[in-house]
Amino acid sequence: MEHRLAFGVVEYHFYEALCHTAVYEFASLEDRKFHRARLTEHLEKLDNWARNCPENFANRAALVGAEVARIEGREADAMRLYRQAISSARANGFVHNEALACETAARFYAARGFEDIAEMYLVKAHDGYRRWGADGKVRQLEARYPLLAMGNPRGETPEVASPDLQLDVAAVVKASQALSSEMLLPA
C-alpha cells in the first residue's frame, strides 16, 4: 500500500507546532501542559517524516526542535537546530522555510542580547521572504525593523525569484486553512 502525505497535513503539523511554541512562554502552567503535549505529538510526526525523507522534512523538524530546545532552556541545542533548519531548507530549495527559520533564529538571538547575530538573521529572513514573493511579510519586517527598509545594510546582492516561482502567500495560507478544516485525523 502506497502512503502519500498531503501538503496540508504536513503544513498543519509544522505550523501548529510552531504556534504551540510561540504561545508557550505566555501560557499558564495548566495551559503549558496542553501545549507541550500537542507539541510532542507534532514533533514526533515531523521527526518520523524527516527520518524517512530528510530532503522534504528535516528543515521543518529541525526548526520545531530548535523551538522546543528554546522553551526548554537548552540554548546550545537551539542554536545548532536553527542552523540545521536553515541549512536544510536552503539545500533543498525551501526558501520560505529558510526565511522563517532565519526570522525565528533572529528572535532567539535578539532575546539573548546578541544583536549582531540577530541582525544578520533578520537580513537573511528579509531577503528570503522577498525572493519567495511574500511582499506583505517583507513590509511587516521593514515596519518592525527600520534598518531593513533602508535597503540591504550589509551590501549583499539579493536574489530575486522569477515571477513563475513567486507564490501568493495569502493564497497558500487560505488553502492550508481550508485543508486543515477538512481533515479527519485519526484519534
DRENDO-1510 file (C-alpha; in Angstrom, 1 decimal, always signed):
<recs>
REC; n; res; u; v; w
REC; 1; MET; +0.0; +0.0; +0.0 .
REC; 2; GLU; +1.4; +3.4; -1.0 .
REC; 3; HIS; +1.4; +6.1; +1.6 .
REC; 4; ARG; +1.3; +9.7; +0.4 .
REC; 5; LEU; +1.3; +12.8; +2.6 .
REC; 6; ALA; -0.9; +15.6; +1.6 .
REC; 7; PHE; +0.7; +19.0; +1.6 .
REC; 8; GLY; -1.9; +20.3; +4.0 .
REC; 9; VAL; -1.3; +17.6; +6.6 .
REC; 10; VAL; +2.5; +18.3; +6.7 .
REC; 11; GLU; +2.0; +22.1; +6.9 .
REC; 12; TYR; -0.7; +21.6; +9.6 .
REC; 13; HIS; +1.7; +19.7; +11.9 .
REC; 14; PHE; +4.5; +22.1; +11.1 .
REC; 15; TYR; +2.7; +25.4; +11.7 .
REC; 16; GLU; +0.6; +24.0; +14.6 .
REC; 17; ALA; +3.8; +23.0; +16.4 .
REC; 18; LEU; +5.2; +26.5; +15.8 .
REC; 19; CYS; +2.1; +28.0; +17.2 .
REC; 20; HIS; +2.3; +26.0; +20.4 .
REC; 21; THR; +5.9; +27.0; +20.8 .
REC; 22; ALA; +5.1; +30.7; +20.2 .
REC; 23; VAL; +2.4; +30.9; +23.0 .
REC; 24; TYR; +4.1; +28.5; +25.4 .
REC; 25; GLU; +6.0; +31.1; +27.5 .
REC; 26; PHE; +2.9; +33.3; +27.9 .
REC; 27; ALA; +0.6; +30.4; +28.9 .
REC; 28; SER; -0.4; +29.4; +32.4 .
REC; 29; LEU; +1.1; +26.3; +33.9 .
REC; 30; GLU; -2.0; +24.3; +33.1 .
REC; 31; ASP; -2.1; +25.5; +29.5 .
REC; 32; ARG; +1.7; +24.8; +29.2 .
REC; 33; LYS; +0.9; +21.1; +29.8 .
REC; 34; PHE; -1.6; +21.2; +26.9 .
REC; 35; HIS; +0.8; +23.0; +24.6 .
REC; 36; ARG; +3.6; +20.6; +25.5 .
REC; 37; ALA; +1.5; +17.5; +24.8 .
REC; 38; ARG; +0.4; +18.8; +21.5 .
REC; 39; LEU; +3.9; +19.9; +20.6 .
REC; 40; THR; +5.3; +16.5; +21.4 .
REC; 41; GLU; +2.7; +14.8; +19.1 .
REC; 42; HIS; +3.6; +17.2; +16.2 .
REC; 43; LEU; +7.3; +16.9; +16.6 .
REC; 44; GLU; +7.1; +13.1; +16.7 .
REC; 45; LYS; +5.4; +13.1; +13.3 .
REC; 46; LEU; +7.8; +15.6; +11.8 .
REC; 47; ASP; +10.8; +13.7; +13.2 .
REC; 48; ASN; +9.4; +10.4; +11.7 .
REC; 49; TRP; +8.9; +12.1; +8.3 .
REC; 50; ALA; +12.4; +13.6; +8.5 .
REC; 51; ARG; +14.0; +10.2; +9.1 .
REC; 52; ASN; +12.2; +8.8; +6.0 .
REC; 53; CYS; +12.6; +11.8; +3.7 .
REC; 54; PRO; +15.1; +14.3; +5.1 .
REC; 55; GLU; +15.1; +16.4; +1.8 .
REC; 56; ASN; +11.5; +17.4; +2.4 .
REC; 57; PHE; +11.1; +17.3; +6.2 .
REC; 58; ALA; +14.4; +17.7; +8.0 .
REC; 59; ASN; +14.2; +21.5; +7.8 .
REC; 60; ARG; +10.7; +21.5; +9.4 .
REC; 61; ALA; +11.7; +19.0; +12.2 .
REC; 62; ALA; +14.9; +20.9; +13.0 .
REC; 63; LEU; +13.0; +24.3; +13.3 .
REC; 64; VAL; +10.4; +22.8; +15.6 .
REC; 65; GLY; +13.1; +21.0; +17.5 .
REC; 66; ALA; +15.0; +24.3; +17.9 .
REC; 67; GLU; +11.9; +26.0; +19.3 .
REC; 68; VAL; +11.4; +23.1; +21.7 .
REC; 69; ALA; +15.0; +23.4; +22.8 .
REC; 70; ARG; +14.4; +27.2; +23.3 .
REC; 71; ILE; +11.4; +26.8; +25.5 .
REC; 72; GLU; +13.2; +24.1; +27.5 .
REC; 73; GLY; +16.2; +26.4; +28.0 .
REC; 74; ARG; +18.7; +24.2; +26.0 .
REC; 75; GLU; +20.3; +27.1; +24.2 .
REC; 76; ALA; +23.2; +25.2; +22.6 .
REC; 77; ASP; +20.8; +22.7; +21.1 .
REC; 78; ALA; +18.5; +25.5; +19.9 .
REC; 79; MET; +21.4; +27.2; +18.2 .
REC; 80; ARG; +22.5; +24.0; +16.5 .
REC; 81; LEU; +19.0; +23.2; +15.4 .
REC; 82; TYR; +18.3; +26.7; +14.0 .
REC; 83; ARG; +21.4; +26.4; +11.9 .
REC; 84; GLN; +20.4; +22.9; +10.8 .
REC; 85; ALA; +16.9; +24.0; +9.8 .
REC; 86; ILE; +18.3; +26.9; +7.8 .
REC; 87; SER; +20.9; +24.8; +6.1 .
REC; 88; SER; +18.5; +22.0; +5.2 .
REC; 89; ALA; +15.9; +24.4; +3.9 .
REC; 90; ARG; +18.5; +26.2; +1.7 .
REC; 91; ALA; +20.0; +22.9; +0.4 .
REC; 92; ASN; +16.6; +21.6; -0.6 .
REC; 93; GLY; +15.0; +24.7; -2.1 .
REC; 94; PHE; +12.6; +25.6; +0.7 .
REC; 95; VAL; +13.2; +29.4; +0.6 .
REC; 96; HIS; +10.1; +30.1; +2.6 .
REC; 97; ASN; +11.1; +27.7; +5.4 .
REC; 98; GLU; +14.7; +29.1; +5.3 .
REC; 99; ALA; +13.3; +32.7; +5.7 .
REC; 100; LEU; +11.0; +31.5; +8.6 .
REC; 101; ALA; +13.9; +29.7; +10.3 .
REC; 102; CYS; +16.1; +32.8; +9.9 .
REC; 103; GLU; +13.4; +35.1; +11.4 .
REC; 104; THR; +12.9; +32.7; +14.3 .
REC; 105; ALA; +16.6; +32.4; +14.9 .
REC; 106; ALA; +16.8; +36.2; +14.9 .
REC; 107; ARG; +14.2; +36.5; +17.7 .
REC; 108; PHE; +16.1; +33.8; +19.7 .
REC; 109; TYR; +19.4; +35.7; +19.4 .
REC; 110; ALA; +17.9; +39.2; +20.0 .
REC; 111; ALA; +16.2; +37.9; +23.2 .
REC; 112; ARG; +19.6; +36.9; +24.5 .
REC; 113; GLY; +21.3; +40.2; +23.6 .
REC; 114; PHE; +23.2; +39.0; +20.5 .
REC; 115; GLU; +22.1; +42.0; +18.3 .
REC; 116; ASP; +24.7; +41.5; +15.6 .
REC; 117; ILE; +23.7; +37.9; +15.1 .
REC; 118; ALA; +20.0; +38.7; +15.2 .
REC; 119; GLU; +20.5; +41.4; +12.6 .
REC; 120; MET; +22.3; +39.0; +10.3 .
REC; 121; TYR; +19.5; +36.5; +10.5 .
REC; 122; LEU; +16.9; +39.3; +10.0 .
REC; 123; VAL; +18.6; +40.4; +6.8 .
REC; 124; LYS; +18.6; +36.8; +5.6 .
REC; 125; ALA; +14.9; +36.4; +6.5 .
REC; 126; HIS; +14.0; +39.6; +4.8 .
REC; 127; ASP; +15.9; +38.5; +1.6 .
REC; 128; GLY; +14.3; +35.1; +1.7 .
REC; 129; TYR; +10.8; +36.4; +2.0 .
REC; 130; ARG; +11.4; +38.8; -0.8 .
REC; 131; ARG; +12.8; +36.1; -3.0 .
REC; 132; TRP; +9.8; +34.0; -2.2 .
REC; 133; GLY; +7.5; +36.8; -3.2 .
REC; 134; ALA; +6.0; +37.3; +0.3 .
REC; 135; ASP; +5.6; +41.1; -0.1 .
REC; 136; GLY; +3.3; +41.5; +2.9 .
REC; 137; LYS; +5.8; +39.8; +5.1 .
REC; 138; VAL; +8.7; +41.9; +3.7 .
REC; 139; ARG; +6.7; +45.1; +4.5 .
REC; 140; GLN; +5.9; +43.7; +8.0 .
REC; 141; LEU; +9.6; +43.1; +8.8 .
REC; 142; GLU; +10.5; +46.5; +7.4 .
REC; 143; ALA; +7.9; +48.2; +9.6 .
REC; 144; ARG; +9.1; +46.3; +12.6 .
REC; 145; TYR; +12.8; +46.7; +11.9 .
REC; 146; PRO; +13.5; +50.0; +10.1 .
REC; 147; LEU; +17.1; +49.0; +9.2 .
REC; 148; LEU; +15.6; +46.6; +6.7 .
REC; 149; ALA; +13.6; +49.3; +5.0 .
REC; 150; MET; +16.9; +51.2; +4.3 .
REC; 151; GLY; +17.9; +48.6; +1.8 .
REC; 152; ASN; +20.4; +45.8; +2.4 .
REC; 153; PRO; +22.6; +47.2; +5.2 .
REC; 154; ARG; +25.3; +44.5; +4.6 .
REC; 155; GLY; +25.7; +45.4; +0.9 .
REC; 156; GLU; +24.8; +41.9; -0.3 .
REC; 157; THR; +23.3; +41.3; -3.7 .
REC; 158; PRO; +19.9; +39.7; -3.1 .
REC; 159; GLU; +18.5; +37.1; -5.5 .
REC; 160; VAL; +15.0; +37.8; -6.9 .
REC; 161; ALA; +12.7; +35.0; -7.7 .
REC; 162; SER; +11.3; +34.9; -11.2 .
REC; 163; PRO; +7.6; +35.6; -11.4 .
REC; 164; ASP; +6.7; +32.0; -12.1 .
REC; 165; LEU; +8.4; +31.0; -8.8 .
REC; 166; GLN; +6.7; +33.6; -6.7 .
REC; 167; LEU; +3.7; +32.4; -4.6 .
REC; 168; ASP; +0.8; +34.3; -3.3 .
REC; 169; VAL; +1.4; +33.8; +0.4 .
REC; 170; ALA; -2.2; +34.7; +1.3 .
REC; 171; ALA; -3.5; +32.0; -1.1 .
REC; 172; VAL; -1.2; +29.4; +0.4 .
REC; 173; VAL; -2.4; +30.3; +3.9 .
REC; 174; LYS; -6.0; +30.2; +2.9 .
REC; 175; ALA; -5.5; +26.8; +1.1 .
REC; 176; SER; -3.7; +25.4; +4.2 .
REC; 177; GLN; -6.5; +26.6; +6.5 .
REC; 178; ALA; -9.2; +25.1; +4.1 .
REC; 179; LEU; -7.3; +21.8; +4.0 .
REC; 180; SER; -6.8; +21.7; +7.8 .
REC; 181; SER; -10.5; +22.4; +8.4 .
REC; 182; GLU; -11.5; +19.5; +6.1 .
REC; 183; MET; -9.0; +17.0; +7.5 .
REC; 184; LEU; -10.2; +14.0; +9.5 .
REC; 185; LEU; -7.3; +13.0; +11.7 .
REC; 186; PRO; -7.2; +9.6; +13.4 .
REC; 187; ALA; -7.8; +9.7; +17.2 .
</recs>
